[in-house]
């Protein structure tokens, strides 16, 4: 799940929202939020601003 999320987030400068990721991946909102938390803790993604995320370059 972690790799799928990081790939879905991509390199968008402005970042992607939870809703965009939920639509793209077909996961529930809770699955997206939990995976974002894990990916962020491991340093794979970063928060652009609250609710927007992007891959760490």
PDBQT receptor file of N, H, CA, C and O in Angstrom, charges set to zero:
ATOM      1  N   UNK A   1       0.824  -1.193   0.000  1.00  0.00    +0.000 N 
ATOM      2  CA  UNK A   1       0.000   0.000   0.000  1.00  0.00    +0.000 C 
ATOM      3  C   UNK A   1       0.866   1.254   0.000  1.00  0.00    +0.000 C 
ATOM      4  O   UNK A   1       0.539   2.249  -0.647  1.00  0.00    +0.000 OA
ATOM      5  N   UNK A   2       1.959   1.194   0.724  1.00  0.00    +0.000 N 
ATOM      6  H   UNK A   2       2.225   0.386   1.250  1.00  0.00    +0.000 HD
ATOM      7  CA  UNK A   2       2.828   2.362   0.851  1.00  0.00    +0.000 C 
ATOM      8  C   UNK A   2       3.394   2.778  -0.504  1.00  0.00    +0.000 C 
ATOM      9  O   UNK A   2       3.393   3.960  -0.847  1.00  0.00    +0.000 OA
ATOM     10  N   UNK A   3       3.875   1.809  -1.264  1.00  0.00    +0.000 N 
ATOM     11  H   UNK A   3       3.876   0.849  -0.985  1.00  0.00    +0.000 HD
ATOM     12  CA  UNK A   3       4.453   2.110  -2.574  1.00  0.00    +0.000 C 
ATOM     13  C   UNK A   3       3.389   2.655  -3.529  1.00  0.00    +0.000 C 
ATOM     14  O   UNK A   3       3.666   3.563  -4.312  1.00  0.00    +0.000 OA
ATOM     15  N   UNK A   4       2.181   2.107  -3.466  1.00  0.00    +0.000 N 
ATOM     16  H   UNK A   4       1.956   1.370  -2.829  1.00  0.00    +0.000 HD
ATOM     17  CA  UNK A   4       1.098   2.584  -4.320  1.00  0.00    +0.000 C 
ATOM     18  C   UNK A   4       0.762   4.042  -4.024  1.00  0.00    +0.000 C 
ATOM     19  O   UNK A   4       0.525   4.832  -4.938  1.00  0.00    +0.000 OA
ATOM     20  N   UNK A   5       0.743   4.390  -2.742  1.00  0.00    +0.000 N 
ATOM     21  H   UNK A   5       0.936   3.748  -1.999  1.00  0.00    +0.000 HD
ATOM     22  CA  UNK A   5       0.434   5.770  -2.363  1.00  0.00    +0.000 C 
ATOM     23  C   UNK A   5       1.516   6.723  -2.845  1.00  0.00    +0.000 C 
ATOM     24  O   UNK A   5       1.213   7.785  -3.390  1.00  0.00    +0.000 OA
ATOM     25  N   UNK A   6       2.776   6.352  -2.646  1.00  0.00    +0.000 N 
ATOM     26  H   UNK A   6       3.022   5.490  -2.203  1.00  0.00    +0.000 HD
ATOM     27  CA  UNK A   6       3.876   7.224  -3.049  1.00  0.00    +0.000 C 
ATOM     28  C   UNK A   6       3.846   7.437  -4.561  1.00  0.00    +0.000 C 
ATOM     29  O   UNK A   6       4.098   8.543  -5.040  1.00  0.00    +0.000 OA
ATOM     30  N   UNK A   7       3.541   6.386  -5.306  1.00  0.00    +0.000 N 
ATOM     31  H   UNK A   7       3.336   5.487  -4.917  1.00  0.00    +0.000 HD
ATOM     32  CA  UNK A   7       3.447   6.502  -6.763  1.00  0.00    +0.000 C 
ATOM     33  C   UNK A   7       2.276   7.401  -7.160  1.00  0.00    +0.000 C 
ATOM     34  O   UNK A   7       2.392   8.198  -8.091  1.00  0.00    +0.000 OA
ATOM     35  N   UNK A   8       1.149   7.273  -6.456  1.00  0.00    +0.000 N 
ATOM     36  H   UNK A   8       1.055   6.625  -5.700  1.00  0.00    +0.000 HD
ATOM     37  CA  UNK A   8      -0.042   8.072  -6.770  1.00  0.00    +0.000 C 
ATOM     38  C   UNK A   8       0.167   9.549  -6.449  1.00  0.00    +0.000 C 
ATOM     39  O   UNK A   8      -0.344  10.417  -7.157  1.00  0.00    +0.000 OA
ATOM     40  N   UNK A   9       0.913   9.835  -5.391  1.00  0.00    +0.000 N 
ATOM     41  H   UNK A   9       1.328   9.130  -4.817  1.00  0.00    +0.000 HD
ATOM     42  CA  UNK A   9       1.171  11.227  -5.022  1.00  0.00    +0.000 C 
ATOM     43  C   UNK A   9       1.984  11.907  -6.117  1.00  0.00    +0.000 C 
ATOM     44  O   UNK A   9       1.720  13.055  -6.472  1.00  0.00    +0.000 OA
ATOM     45  N   UNK A  10       2.965  11.200  -6.645  1.00  0.00    +0.000 N 
ATOM     46  H   UNK A  10       3.180  10.267  -6.356  1.00  0.00    +0.000 HD
ATOM     47  CA  UNK A  10       3.755  11.736  -7.748  1.00  0.00    +0.000 C 
ATOM     48  C   UNK A  10       4.564  12.950  -7.356  1.00  0.00    +0.000 C 
ATOM     49  O   UNK A  10       4.808  13.189  -6.173  1.00  0.00    +0.000 OA
ATOM     50  N   UNK A  11       4.978  13.710  -8.339  1.00  0.00    +0.000 N 
ATOM     51  H   UNK A  11       4.780  13.516  -9.300  1.00  0.00    +0.000 HD
ATOM     52  CA  UNK A  11       5.846  14.863  -8.103  1.00  0.00    +0.000 C 
ATOM     53  C   UNK A  11       5.131  16.194  -8.304  1.00  0.00    +0.000 C 
ATOM     54  O   UNK A  11       5.752  17.185  -8.690  1.00  0.00    +0.000 OA
ATOM     55  N   UNK A  12       3.851  16.217  -8.049  1.00  0.00    +0.000 N 
ATOM     56  H   UNK A  12       3.347  15.412  -7.736  1.00  0.00    +0.000 HD
ATOM     57  CA  UNK A  12       3.084  17.449  -8.198  1.00  0.00    +0.000 C 
ATOM     58  C   UNK A  12       3.608  18.504  -7.224  1.00  0.00    +0.000 C 
ATOM     59  O   UNK A  12       3.634  18.275  -6.015  1.00  0.00    +0.000 OA
ATOM     60  N   UNK A  13       4.021  19.650  -7.746  1.00  0.00    +0.000 N 
ATOM     61  H   UNK A  13       4.000  19.836  -8.728  1.00  0.00    +0.000 HD
ATOM     62  CA  UNK A  13       4.565  20.703  -6.880  1.00  0.00    +0.000 C 
ATOM     63  C   UNK A  13       3.546  21.203  -5.877  1.00  0.00    +0.000 C 
ATOM     64  O   UNK A  13       3.872  21.445  -4.715  1.00  0.00    +0.000 OA
ATOM     65  N   UNK A  14       2.320  21.356  -6.327  1.00  0.00    +0.000 N 
ATOM     66  H   UNK A  14       2.056  21.159  -7.271  1.00  0.00    +0.000 HD
ATOM     67  CA  UNK A  14       1.275  21.860  -5.440  1.00  0.00    +0.000 C 
ATOM     68  C   UNK A  14       0.742  20.764  -4.522  1.00  0.00    +0.000 C 
ATOM     69  O   UNK A  14       0.026  21.059  -3.564  1.00  0.00    +0.000 OA
ATOM     70  N   UNK A  15       1.073  19.526  -4.794  1.00  0.00    +0.000 N 
ATOM     71  H   UNK A  15       1.654  19.286  -5.572  1.00  0.00    +0.000 HD
ATOM     72  CA  UNK A  15       0.634  18.415  -3.970  1.00  0.00    +0.000 C 
ATOM     73  C   UNK A  15      -0.738  17.899  -4.376  1.00  0.00    +0.000 C 
ATOM     74  O   UNK A  15      -1.417  18.485  -5.219  1.00  0.00    +0.000 OA
ATOM     75  N   UNK A  16      -1.128  16.799  -3.762  1.00  0.00    +0.000 N 
ATOM     76  H   UNK A  16      -0.577  16.323  -3.077  1.00  0.00    +0.000 HD
ATOM     77  CA  UNK A  16      -2.434  16.197  -4.022  1.00  0.00    +0.000 C 
ATOM     78  C   UNK A  16      -3.179  16.059  -2.713  1.00  0.00    +0.000 C 
ATOM     79  O   UNK A  16      -2.591  15.807  -1.661  1.00  0.00    +0.000 OA
ATOM     80  N   UNK A  17      -4.484  16.228  -2.802  1.00  0.00    +0.000 N 
ATOM     81  H   UNK A  17      -4.962  16.433  -3.656  1.00  0.00    +0.000 HD
ATOM     82  CA  UNK A  17      -5.322  16.157  -1.606  1.00  0.00    +0.000 C 
ATOM     83  C   UNK A  17      -5.724  14.709  -1.323  1.00  0.00    +0.000 C 
ATOM     84  O   UNK A  17      -5.547  13.823  -2.159  1.00  0.00    +0.000 OA
ATOM     85  N   UNK A  18      -6.256  14.496  -0.150  1.00  0.00    +0.000 N 
ATOM     86  H   UNK A  18      -6.400  15.216   0.530  1.00  0.00    +0.000 HD
ATOM     87  CA  UNK A  18      -6.732  13.175   0.248  1.00  0.00    +0.000 C 
ATOM     88  C   UNK A  18      -7.845  12.727  -0.693  1.00  0.00    +0.000 C 
ATOM     89  O   UNK A  18      -7.903  11.557  -1.072  1.00  0.00    +0.000 OA
ATOM     90  N   UNK A  19      -8.730  13.648  -1.074  1.00  0.00    +0.000 N 
ATOM     91  H   UNK A  19      -8.684  14.599  -0.767  1.00  0.00    +0.000 HD
ATOM     92  CA  UNK A  19      -9.821  13.300  -1.984  1.00  0.00    +0.000 C 
ATOM     93  C   UNK A  19      -9.300  12.850  -3.341  1.00  0.00    +0.000 C 
ATOM     94  O   UNK A  19      -9.809  11.882  -3.906  1.00  0.00    +0.000 OA
ATOM     95  N   UNK A  20      -8.292  13.541  -3.873  1.00  0.00    +0.000 N 
ATOM     96  H   UNK A  20      -7.879  14.327  -3.414  1.00  0.00    +0.000 HD
ATOM     97  CA  UNK A  20      -7.708  13.155  -5.155  1.00  0.00    +0.000 C 
ATOM     98  C   UNK A  20      -7.067  11.777  -5.059  1.00  0.00    +0.000 C 
ATOM     99  O   UNK A  20      -7.222  10.954  -5.961  1.00  0.00    +0.000 OA
ATOM    100  N   UNK A  21      -6.359  11.527  -3.987  1.00  0.00    +0.000 N 
ATOM    101  H   UNK A  21      -6.233  12.196  -3.254  1.00  0.00    +0.000 HD
ATOM    102  CA  UNK A  21      -5.714  10.229  -3.802  1.00  0.00    +0.000 C 
ATOM    103  C   UNK A  21      -6.746   9.128  -3.616  1.00  0.00    +0.000 C 
ATOM    104  O   UNK A  21      -6.572   8.015  -4.112  1.00  0.00    +0.000 OA
ATOM    105  N   UNK A  22      -7.810   9.439  -2.905  1.00  0.00    +0.000 N 
ATOM    106  H   UNK A  22      -7.951  10.343  -2.502  1.00  0.00    +0.000 HD
ATOM    107  CA  UNK A  22      -8.872   8.454  -2.689  1.00  0.00    +0.000 C 
ATOM    108  C   UNK A  22      -9.507   8.059  -4.019  1.00  0.00    +0.000 C 
ATOM    109  O   UNK A  22      -9.753   6.876  -4.251  1.00  0.00    +0.000 OA
ATOM    110  N   UNK A  23      -9.776   9.021  -4.890  1.00  0.00    +0.000 N 
ATOM    111  H   UNK A  23      -9.576   9.982  -4.701  1.00  0.00    +0.000 HD
ATOM    112  CA  UNK A  23     -10.349   8.732  -6.204  1.00  0.00    +0.000 C 
ATOM    113  C   UNK A  23      -9.392   7.926  -7.058  1.00  0.00    +0.000 C 
ATOM    114  O   UNK A  23      -9.804   6.985  -7.736  1.00  0.00    +0.000 OA
ATOM    115  N   UNK A  24      -8.126   8.283  -7.033  1.00  0.00    +0.000 N 
ATOM    116  H   UNK A  24      -7.791   9.047  -6.482  1.00  0.00    +0.000 HD
ATOM    117  CA  UNK A  24      -7.135   7.621  -7.874  1.00  0.00    +0.000 C 
ATOM    118  C   UNK A  24      -6.874   6.179  -7.431  1.00  0.00    +0.000 C 
ATOM    119  O   UNK A  24      -6.728   5.289  -8.269  1.00  0.00    +0.000 OA
ATOM    120  N   UNK A  25      -6.815   5.950  -6.130  1.00  0.00    +0.000 N 
ATOM    121  H   UNK A  25      -6.933   6.672  -5.449  1.00  0.00    +0.000 HD
ATOM    122  CA  UNK A  25      -6.464   4.636  -5.614  1.00  0.00    +0.000 C 
ATOM    123  C   UNK A  25      -7.675   3.733  -5.360  1.00  0.00    +0.000 C 
ATOM    124  O   UNK A  25      -7.549   2.508  -5.354  1.00  0.00    +0.000 OA
ATOM    125  N   UNK A  26      -8.838   4.336  -5.151  1.00  0.00    +0.000 N 
ATOM    126  H   UNK A  26      -8.940   5.331  -5.155  1.00  0.00    +0.000 HD
ATOM    127  CA  UNK A  26     -10.033   3.543  -4.873  1.00  0.00    +0.000 C 
ATOM    128  C   UNK A  26     -10.075   3.020  -3.442  1.00  0.00    +0.000 C 
ATOM    129  O   UNK A  26     -10.761   2.037  -3.163  1.00  0.00    +0.000 OA
ATOM    130  N   UNK A  27      -9.349   3.666  -2.533  1.00  0.00    +0.000 N 
ATOM    131  H   UNK A  27      -8.791   4.464  -2.760  1.00  0.00    +0.000 HD
ATOM    132  CA  UNK A  27      -9.320   3.273  -1.130  1.00  0.00    +0.000 C 
ATOM    133  C   UNK A  27     -10.320   4.105  -0.348  1.00  0.00    +0.000 C 
ATOM    134  O   UNK A  27     -10.838   5.106  -0.841  1.00  0.00    +0.000 OA
ATOM    135  N   UNK A  28     -10.582   3.672   0.884  1.00  0.00    +0.000 N 
ATOM    136  H   UNK A  28     -10.161   2.859   1.284  1.00  0.00    +0.000 HD
ATOM    137  CA  UNK A  28     -11.426   4.477   1.763  1.00  0.00    +0.000 C 
ATOM    138  C   UNK A  28     -10.605   5.662   2.265  1.00  0.00    +0.000 C 
ATOM    139  O   UNK A  28      -9.378   5.667   2.174  1.00  0.00    +0.000 OA
ATOM    140  N   UNK A  29     -11.290   6.644   2.783  1.00  0.00    +0.000 N 
ATOM    141  H   UNK A  29     -12.287   6.640   2.856  1.00  0.00    +0.000 HD
ATOM    142  CA  UNK A  29     -10.612   7.837   3.305  1.00  0.00    +0.000 C 
ATOM    143  C   UNK A  29      -9.671   7.465   4.467  1.00  0.00    +0.000 C 
ATOM    144  O   UNK A  29      -8.576   8.015   4.582  1.00  0.00    +0.000 OA
ATOM    145  N   UNK A  30     -10.104   6.539   5.314  1.00  0.00    +0.000 N 
ATOM    146  H   UNK A  30     -10.994   6.092   5.221  1.00  0.00    +0.000 HD
ATOM    147  CA  UNK A  30      -9.292   6.113   6.451  1.00  0.00    +0.000 C 
ATOM    148  C   UNK A  30      -8.017   5.405   5.981  1.00  0.00    +0.000 C 
ATOM    149  O   UNK A  30      -6.949   5.617   6.555  1.00  0.00    +0.000 OA
ATOM    150  N   UNK A  31      -8.117   4.571   4.949  1.00  0.00    +0.000 N 
ATOM    151  H   UNK A  31      -8.985   4.398   4.483  1.00  0.00    +0.000 HD
ATOM    152  CA  UNK A  31      -6.930   3.893   4.423  1.00  0.00    +0.000 C 
ATOM    153  C   UNK A  31      -5.928   4.898   3.878  1.00  0.00    +0.000 C 
ATOM    154  O   UNK A  31      -4.725   4.759   4.096  1.00  0.00    +0.000 OA
ATOM    155  N   UNK A  32      -6.417   5.909   3.171  1.00  0.00    +0.000 N 
ATOM    156  H   UNK A  32      -7.395   6.022   2.994  1.00  0.00    +0.000 HD
ATOM    157  CA  UNK A  32      -5.531   6.929   2.612  1.00  0.00    +0.000 C 
ATOM    158  C   UNK A  32      -4.849   7.700   3.739  1.00  0.00    +0.000 C 
ATOM    159  O   UNK A  32      -3.636   7.905   3.695  1.00  0.00    +0.000 OA
ATOM    160  N   UNK A  33      -5.603   8.128   4.740  1.00  0.00    +0.000 N 
ATOM    161  H   UNK A  33      -6.589   7.961   4.776  1.00  0.00    +0.000 HD
ATOM    162  CA  UNK A  33      -5.038   8.909   5.839  1.00  0.00    +0.000 C 
ATOM    163  C   UNK A  33      -3.993   8.098   6.621  1.00  0.00    +0.000 C 
ATOM    164  O   UNK A  33      -2.934   8.621   6.968  1.00  0.00    +0.000 OA
ATOM    165  N   UNK A  34      -4.289   6.837   6.893  1.00  0.00    +0.000 N 
ATOM    166  H   UNK A  34      -5.149   6.412   6.611  1.00  0.00    +0.000 HD
ATOM    167  CA  UNK A  34      -3.346   6.000   7.637  1.00  0.00    +0.000 C 
ATOM    168  C   UNK A  34      -2.065   5.767   6.839  1.00  0.00    +0.000 C 
ATOM    169  O   UNK A  34      -0.971   5.792   7.404  1.00  0.00    +0.000 OA
ATOM    170  N   UNK A  35      -2.188   5.544   5.547  1.00  0.00    +0.000 N 
ATOM    171  H   UNK A  35      -3.076   5.523   5.087  1.00  0.00    +0.000 HD
ATOM    172  CA  UNK A  35      -1.014   5.311   4.716  1.00  0.00    +0.000 C 
ATOM    173  C   UNK A  35      -0.197   6.589   4.560  1.00  0.00    +0.000 C 
ATOM    174  O   UNK A  35       1.031   6.528   4.502  1.00  0.00    +0.000 OA
ATOM    175  N   UNK A  36      -0.852   7.738   4.490  1.00  0.00    +0.000 N 
ATOM    176  H   UNK A  36      -1.850   7.788   4.536  1.00  0.00    +0.000 HD
ATOM    177  CA  UNK A  36      -0.144   9.017   4.440  1.00  0.00    +0.000 C 
ATOM    178  C   UNK A  36       0.680   9.195   5.713  1.00  0.00    +0.000 C 
ATOM    179  O   UNK A  36       1.828   9.636   5.655  1.00  0.00    +0.000 OA
ATOM    180  N   UNK A  37       0.104   8.855   6.847  1.00  0.00    +0.000 N 
ATOM    181  H   UNK A  37      -0.828   8.496   6.894  1.00  0.00    +0.000 HD
ATOM    182  CA  UNK A  37       0.814   8.980   8.117  1.00  0.00    +0.000 C 
ATOM    183  C   UNK A  37       2.060   8.099   8.135  1.00  0.00    +0.000 C 
ATOM    184  O   UNK A  37       3.126   8.537   8.570  1.00  0.00    +0.000 OA
ATOM    185  N   UNK A  38       1.929   6.851   7.661  1.00  0.00    +0.000 N 
ATOM    186  H   UNK A  38       1.064   6.495   7.308  1.00  0.00    +0.000 HD
ATOM    187  CA  UNK A  38       3.084   5.948   7.632  1.00  0.00    +0.000 C 
ATOM    188  C   UNK A  38       4.147   6.419   6.651  1.00  0.00    +0.000 C 
ATOM    189  O   UNK A  38       5.338   6.380   6.960  1.00  0.00    +0.000 OA
ATOM    190  N   UNK A  39       3.722   6.864   5.468  1.00  0.00    +0.000 N 
ATOM    191  H   UNK A  39       2.755   6.896   5.217  1.00  0.00    +0.000 HD
ATOM    192  CA  UNK A  39       4.667   7.327   4.455  1.00  0.00    +0.000 C 
ATOM    193  C   UNK A  39       5.380   8.588   4.908  1.00  0.00    +0.000 C 
ATOM    194  O   UNK A  39       6.564   8.769   4.627  1.00  0.00    +0.000 OA
ATOM    195  N   UNK A  40       4.679   9.445   5.594  1.00  0.00    +0.000 N 
ATOM    196  H   UNK A  40       3.716   9.298   5.822  1.00  0.00    +0.000 HD
ATOM    197  CA  UNK A  40       5.271  10.675   6.101  1.00  0.00    +0.000 C 
ATOM    198  C   UNK A  40       6.298  10.371   7.191  1.00  0.00    +0.000 C 
ATOM    199  O   UNK A  40       7.364  10.985   7.230  1.00  0.00    +0.000 OA
ATOM    200  N   UNK A  41       5.982   9.433   8.065  1.00  0.00    +0.000 N 
ATOM    201  H   UNK A  41       5.116   8.934   8.033  1.00  0.00    +0.000 HD
ATOM    202  CA  UNK A  41       6.895   9.056   9.145  1.00  0.00    +0.000 C 
ATOM    203  C   UNK A  41       8.180   8.432   8.593  1.00  0.00    +0.000 C 
ATOM    204  O   UNK A  41       9.249   8.599   9.180  1.00  0.00    +0.000 OA
ATOM    205  N   UNK A  42       8.083   7.724   7.482  1.00  0.00    +0.000 N 
ATOM    206  H   UNK A  42       7.214   7.588   7.005  1.00  0.00    +0.000 HD
ATOM    207  CA  UNK A  42       9.257   7.097   6.873  1.00  0.00    +0.000 C 
ATOM    208  C   UNK A  42      10.008   8.045   5.950  1.00  0.00    +0.000 C 
ATOM    209  O   UNK A  42      11.088   7.710   5.464  1.00  0.00    +0.000 OA
ATOM    210  N   UNK A  43       9.442   9.235   5.703  1.00  0.00    +0.000 N 
ATOM    211  H   UNK A  43       8.565   9.507   6.098  1.00  0.00    +0.000 HD
ATOM    212  CA  UNK A  43      10.127  10.236   4.904  1.00  0.00    +0.000 C 
ATOM    213  C   UNK A  43       9.908  10.125   3.410  1.00  0.00    +0.000 C 
ATOM    214  O   UNK A  43      10.669  10.705   2.635  1.00  0.00    +0.000 OA
ATOM    215  N   UNK A  44       8.880   9.390   2.981  1.00  0.00    +0.000 N 
ATOM    216  H   UNK A  44       8.262   8.919   3.611  1.00  0.00    +0.000 HD
ATOM    217  CA  UNK A  44       8.605   9.237   1.550  1.00  0.00    +0.000 C 
ATOM    218  C   UNK A  44       7.811  10.400   0.974  1.00  0.00    +0.000 C 
ATOM    219  O   UNK A  44       7.988  10.763  -0.188  1.00  0.00    +0.000 OA
ATOM    220  N   UNK A  45       6.933  10.986   1.788  1.00  0.00    +0.000 N 
ATOM    221  H   UNK A  45       6.789  10.691   2.733  1.00  0.00    +0.000 HD
ATOM    222  CA  UNK A  45       6.132  12.118   1.331  1.00  0.00    +0.000 C 
ATOM    223  C   UNK A  45       6.235  13.241   2.353  1.00  0.00    +0.000 C 
ATOM    224  O   UNK A  45       6.637  13.027   3.496  1.00  0.00    +0.000 OA
ATOM    225  N   UNK A  46       5.864  14.440   1.919  1.00  0.00    +0.000 N 
ATOM    226  H   UNK A  46       5.538  14.614   0.991  1.00  0.00    +0.000 HD
ATOM    227  CA  UNK A  46       5.881  15.597   2.817  1.00  0.00    +0.000 C 
ATOM    228  C   UNK A  46       4.577  16.357   2.677  1.00  0.00    +0.000 C 
ATOM    229  O   UNK A  46       3.868  16.228   1.679  1.00  0.00    +0.000 OA
ATOM    230  N   UNK A  47       4.273  17.145   3.685  1.00  0.00    +0.000 N 
ATOM    231  H   UNK A  47       4.849  17.250   4.496  1.00  0.00    +0.000 HD
ATOM    232  CA  UNK A  47       3.065  17.956   3.688  1.00  0.00    +0.000 C 
ATOM    233  C   UNK A  47       3.394  19.316   3.078  1.00  0.00    +0.000 C 
ATOM    234  O   UNK A  47       4.264  20.028   3.580  1.00  0.00    +0.000 OA
ATOM    235  N   UNK A  48       2.704  19.678   1.998  1.00  0.00    +0.000 N 
ATOM    236  H   UNK A  48       1.998  19.100   1.590  1.00  0.00    +0.000 HD
ATOM    237  CA  UNK A  48       2.874  20.986   1.377  1.00  0.00    +0.000 C 
ATOM    238  C   UNK A  48       2.186  22.020   2.255  1.00  0.00    +0.000 C 
ATOM    239  O   UNK A  48       2.787  23.024   2.635  1.00  0.00    +0.000 OA
ATOM    240  N   UNK A  49       0.945  21.771   2.567  1.00  0.00    +0.000 N 
ATOM    241  H   UNK A  49       0.456  20.955   2.258  1.00  0.00    +0.000 HD
ATOM    242  CA  UNK A  49       0.165  22.518   3.548  1.00  0.00    +0.000 C 
ATOM    243  C   UNK A  49      -0.897  21.545   4.033  1.00  0.00    +0.000 C 
ATOM    244  O   UNK A  49      -1.092  20.507   3.401  1.00  0.00    +0.000 OA
ATOM    245  N   UNK A  50      -1.582  21.829   5.110  1.00  0.00    +0.000 N 
ATOM    246  H   UNK A  50      -1.423  22.672   5.623  1.00  0.00    +0.000 HD
ATOM    247  CA  UNK A  50      -2.522  20.848   5.643  1.00  0.00    +0.000 C 
ATOM    248  C   UNK A  50      -3.493  20.322   4.583  1.00  0.00    +0.000 C 
ATOM    249  O   UNK A  50      -4.235  21.085   3.965  1.00  0.00    +0.000 OA
ATOM    250  N   UNK A  51      -3.469  19.014   4.391  1.00  0.00    +0.000 N 
ATOM    251  H   UNK A  51      -2.866  18.394   4.893  1.00  0.00    +0.000 HD
ATOM    252  CA  UNK A  51      -4.368  18.366   3.432  1.00  0.00    +0.000 C 
ATOM    253  C   UNK A  51      -3.770  18.157   2.061  1.00  0.00    +0.000 C 
ATOM    254  O   UNK A  51      -4.400  17.515   1.221  1.00  0.00    +0.000 OA
ATOM    255  N   UNK A  52      -2.570  18.675   1.792  1.00  0.00    +0.000 N 
ATOM    256  H   UNK A  52      -2.058  19.197   2.474  1.00  0.00    +0.000 HD
ATOM    257  CA  UNK A  52      -1.902  18.503   0.494  1.00  0.00    +0.000 C 
ATOM    258  C   UNK A  52      -0.543  17.849   0.704  1.00  0.00    +0.000 C 
ATOM    259  O   UNK A  52       0.237  18.261   1.564  1.00  0.00    +0.000 OA
ATOM    260  N   UNK A  53      -0.274  16.819  -0.100  1.00  0.00    +0.000 N 
ATOM    261  H   UNK A  53      -0.907  16.484  -0.798  1.00  0.00    +0.000 HD
ATOM    262  CA  UNK A  53       0.931  16.028   0.094  1.00  0.00    +0.000 C 
ATOM    263  C   UNK A  53       1.658  15.841  -1.233  1.00  0.00    +0.000 C 
ATOM    264  O   UNK A  53       1.042  15.815  -2.298  1.00  0.00    +0.000 OA
ATOM    265  N   UNK A  54       3.005  15.711  -1.146  1.00  0.00    +0.000 N 
ATOM    266  H   UNK A  54       3.506  15.732  -0.280  1.00  0.00    +0.000 HD
ATOM    267  CA  UNK A  54       3.807  15.433  -2.331  1.00  0.00    +0.000 C 
ATOM    268  C   UNK A  54       4.986  14.553  -1.942  1.00  0.00    +0.000 C 
ATOM    269  O   UNK A  54       5.369  14.468  -0.775  1.00  0.00    +0.000 OA
ATOM    270  N   UNK A  55       5.549  13.903  -2.951  1.00  0.00    +0.000 N 
ATOM    271  H   UNK A  55       5.238  13.972  -3.899  1.00  0.00    +0.000 HD
ATOM    272  CA  UNK A  55       6.682  13.022  -2.731  1.00  0.00    +0.000 C 
ATOM    273  C   UNK A  55       7.914  13.853  -2.415  1.00  0.00    +0.000 C 
ATOM    274  O   UNK A  55       8.103  14.932  -2.977  1.00  0.00    +0.000 OA
ATOM    275  N   UNK A  56       8.746  13.353  -1.521  1.00  0.00    +0.000 N 
ATOM    276  H   UNK A  56       8.592  12.476  -1.065  1.00  0.00    +0.000 HD
ATOM    277  CA  UNK A  56      10.000  14.020  -1.187  1.00  0.00    +0.000 C 
ATOM    278  C   UNK A  56      10.950  13.813  -2.351  1.00  0.00    +0.000 C 
ATOM    279  O   UNK A  56      11.124  12.692  -2.831  1.00  0.00    +0.000 OA
ATOM    280  N   UNK A  57      11.563  14.894  -2.801  1.00  0.00    +0.000 N 
ATOM    281  H   UNK A  57      11.422  15.804  -2.411  1.00  0.00    +0.000 HD
ATOM    282  CA  UNK A  57      12.449  14.802  -3.959  1.00  0.00    +0.000 C 
ATOM    283  C   UNK A  57      13.814  14.343  -3.600  1.00  0.00    +0.000 C 
ATOM    284  O   UNK A  57      14.673  14.217  -4.473  1.00  0.00    +0.000 OA
TER     285      UNK A  57
